[in-house]
């Protein structure tokens, strides 16, 4: 692949990676889950309203740190004097961070907030019927006793979780697909260049 083409592809994928990393960080603070009671009944001990991803899963702080680390690597890659000249080893760091972030986001999205699971389990009968042993549920419906009859509580995803999952997948795909910057020629410092005198190589500061 020609260096010019590789530089353009790297720049394009870097932009996608950076946008996806920002989206992952922001989406962690959006509502991920919503609980709906039908019919509404304030006397029912059940989850209600919405829960943000970051409040439901502390592991999303790890995802935030990984996405921020990716942004730092991309920033370092494009600093003046080092643009597209950082050795290709930084791609491995980007891919590793993206794999871990994507894994945690997908797993967390499938896990209901533990506080909601505990509330539902308090409503289970003494024989354990209805007890949620493992909260790996994306869309859960449960019937609970209400003031004037049965009340149905439905727990499901909302836009925060959907955005985070798609952003994490884009983060992973862009990190893997990027060809990375072309490495500097062996023994050549990108901050040095040929001096006009005699065409010999001198260690002079780059423009």
C-alpha positions as CSV (number, residue, x, y, z in Angstrom):
1,X,0.0,0.0,0.0
2,X,1.4,3.4,-1.0
3,X,2.3,5.7,1.9
4,X,-0.1,8.4,0.8
5,X,-3.0,6.1,0.6
6,X,-2.2,4.5,3.9
7,X,-2.0,7.9,5.5
8,X,-5.4,8.9,4.2
9,X,-7.0,5.6,5.4
10,X,-5.4,5.9,8.8
11,X,-6.7,9.4,9.1
12,X,-10.2,8.3,8.2
13,X,-10.2,5.4,10.6
14,X,-8.7,7.5,13.3
15,X,-11.5,10.0,13.0
16,X,-14.1,7.1,13.3
17,X,-12.3,5.7,16.3
18,X,-12.2,9.0,18.1
19,X,-15.9,9.7,17.4
20,X,-16.8,6.2,18.7
21,X,-14.6,6.6,21.8
22,X,-16.4,9.9,22.6
23,X,-19.8,8.3,22.0
24,X,-18.9,5.4,24.4
25,X,-17.9,7.8,27.1
26,X,-21.0,10.0,26.8
27,X,-23.5,7.1,26.4
28,X,-22.4,5.6,29.7
29,X,-24.0,8.5,31.4
30,X,-27.3,8.2,29.5
31,X,-30.3,6.1,30.6
32,X,-29.7,2.4,29.7
33,X,-32.7,0.8,31.3
34,X,-36.4,1.7,31.7
35,X,-39.0,0.1,34.0
36,X,-42.7,0.4,33.2
37,X,-45.6,-0.6,35.4
38,X,-48.9,-1.5,33.8
39,X,-51.2,-0.3,35.2
40,X,-49.3,2.3,37.3
41,X,-49.4,1.5,41.0
42,X,-47.3,3.5,43.5
43,X,-47.9,0.9,46.2
44,X,-46.0,-1.9,44.2
45,X,-42.5,-2.6,45.3
46,X,-40.9,-2.6,41.9
47,X,-38.2,-0.8,39.9
48,X,-39.4,2.4,38.3
49,X,-38.2,5.1,36.0
50,X,-34.8,4.8,34.3
51,X,-31.2,3.8,35.3
52,X,-28.1,5.2,33.7
53,X,-25.4,2.8,32.6
54,X,-22.7,4.3,34.9
55,X,-24.9,4.0,37.9
56,X,-25.9,0.4,37.1
57,X,-22.4,-0.9,36.3
58,X,-19.1,0.3,37.9
59,X,-17.2,-1.5,35.2
60,X,-18.3,1.3,32.8
61,X,-15.7,3.5,34.6
62,X,-13.1,1.1,33.2
63,X,-14.7,1.4,29.7
64,X,-14.5,5.2,30.1
65,X,-10.8,5.0,31.0
66,X,-10.1,2.7,28.0
67,X,-11.8,5.0,25.6
68,X,-10.0,8.0,27.1
69,X,-6.7,6.1,26.6
70,X,-7.5,5.6,23.0
71,X,-8.2,9.3,22.5
72,X,-4.8,10.0,24.1
73,X,-3.0,7.6,21.8
74,X,-4.7,9.1,18.7
75,X,-3.8,12.6,19.9
76,X,-0.2,11.6,20.4
77,X,-0.2,10.1,16.9
78,X,-1.3,13.3,15.3
79,X,0.8,15.8,17.2
80,X,3.0,18.2,15.2
81,X,6.1,16.4,14.0
82,X,4.8,12.9,14.7
83,X,1.8,12.9,12.4
84,X,1.5,9.4,10.8
85,X,5.1,8.6,11.9
86,X,4.4,6.9,15.2
87,X,5.6,3.2,14.8
88,X,2.8,0.8,14.1
89,X,3.0,-0.7,17.6
90,X,0.4,1.9,18.8
91,X,-2.2,0.1,16.8
92,X,-1.9,-2.9,19.1
93,X,-2.7,-0.7,22.0
94,X,-5.8,0.7,20.3
95,X,-7.1,-2.7,19.3
96,X,-6.5,-4.1,22.8
97,X,-8.4,-1.2,24.4
98,X,-11.2,-1.5,21.9
99,X,-11.6,-5.3,22.5
100,X,-11.8,-4.8,26.3
101,X,-14.2,-1.8,26.0
102,X,-16.5,-3.6,23.6
103,X,-16.6,-6.8,25.7
104,X,-17.5,-4.8,28.9
105,X,-20.1,-2.7,27.2
106,X,-21.9,-5.7,25.6
107,X,-21.8,-7.7,28.9
108,X,-23.0,-4.7,30.9
109,X,-25.8,-4.0,28.5
110,X,-27.2,-7.5,29.1
111,X,-27.0,-7.2,32.9
112,X,-29.9,-5.5,34.6
113,X,-29.0,-3.1,37.4
114,X,-28.3,-5.2,40.5
115,X,-30.5,-2.9,42.7
116,X,-33.5,-3.7,40.4
117,X,-32.7,-7.4,40.5
118,X,-32.7,-7.3,44.3
119,X,-36.1,-5.5,44.3
120,X,-37.6,-8.1,42.0
121,X,-36.2,-10.9,44.1
122,X,-37.8,-9.5,47.3
123,X,-41.1,-10.0,45.6
124,X,-40.4,-13.7,44.8
125,X,-42.4,-16.2,46.9
126,X,-40.7,-18.1,49.7
127,X,-40.3,-21.2,47.5
128,X,-38.1,-19.2,45.2
129,X,-40.6,-19.0,42.3
130,X,-39.7,-15.9,40.2
131,X,-36.3,-15.5,41.8
132,X,-33.7,-14.0,39.3
133,X,-30.5,-15.9,40.0
134,X,-28.6,-14.3,37.1
135,X,-29.6,-10.9,35.9
136,X,-28.5,-11.5,32.3
137,X,-31.8,-10.2,30.9
138,X,-32.3,-7.6,28.3
139,X,-36.1,-7.5,28.3
140,X,-37.8,-8.9,31.4
141,X,-41.5,-9.0,32.2
142,X,-42.8,-9.9,35.6
143,X,-46.3,-10.0,37.2
144,X,-46.5,-8.6,40.7
145,X,-49.5,-8.3,43.1
146,X,-50.9,-4.7,43.2
147,X,-53.4,-2.7,45.1
148,X,-56.3,-3.6,42.8
149,X,-54.9,-6.7,41.1
150,X,-51.9,-7.9,39.2
151,X,-49.4,-5.3,37.9
152,X,-47.0,-6.1,35.1
153,X,-43.5,-4.6,35.3
154,X,-41.4,-4.6,32.1
155,X,-37.7,-3.9,32.2
156,X,-35.9,-3.2,28.9
157,X,-33.1,-1.3,27.2
158,X,-33.4,2.3,26.2
159,X,-31.3,4.5,23.9
160,X,-28.2,4.8,26.1
161,X,-27.5,1.1,26.0
162,X,-28.2,0.9,22.3
163,X,-25.9,3.8,21.5
164,X,-23.1,2.4,23.7
165,X,-23.2,-1.0,22.1
166,X,-23.1,0.3,18.6
167,X,-20.4,2.8,19.4
168,X,-18.3,0.1,21.1
169,X,-18.7,-2.1,18.0
170,X,-17.6,0.8,15.7
171,X,-14.7,1.4,18.0
172,X,-13.6,-2.1,17.7
173,X,-14.1,-2.3,13.9
174,X,-12.3,1.0,13.2
175,X,-9.4,0.1,15.4
176,X,-8.9,-3.3,13.8
177,X,-9.5,-2.1,10.2
178,X,-7.1,0.9,10.4
179,X,-3.8,0.1,8.6
180,X,-2.0,2.3,11.2
181,X,0.6,5.0,10.4
182,X,3.6,4.1,8.2
183,X,6.7,3.5,10.3
184,X,9.6,5.9,10.0
185,X,12.5,4.5,7.9
186,X,15.0,2.6,9.9
187,X,17.6,4.9,11.5
188,X,15.8,8.0,10.5
189,X,14.3,10.5,13.0
190,X,11.3,12.3,11.5
191,X,12.4,15.4,13.3
192,X,15.6,15.6,11.4
193,X,16.1,16.4,7.7
194,X,18.8,17.0,5.1
195,X,20.6,20.3,5.3
196,X,21.0,22.3,2.1
197,X,24.8,22.3,2.4
198,X,26.3,19.4,0.5
199,X,23.2,17.2,0.8
200,X,24.6,15.6,3.9
201,X,22.4,14.5,6.8
202,X,22.5,16.8,9.8
203,X,20.5,16.7,13.0
204,X,18.6,19.9,12.4
205,X,15.2,20.8,13.9
206,X,12.3,20.1,11.6
207,X,10.2,23.0,10.4
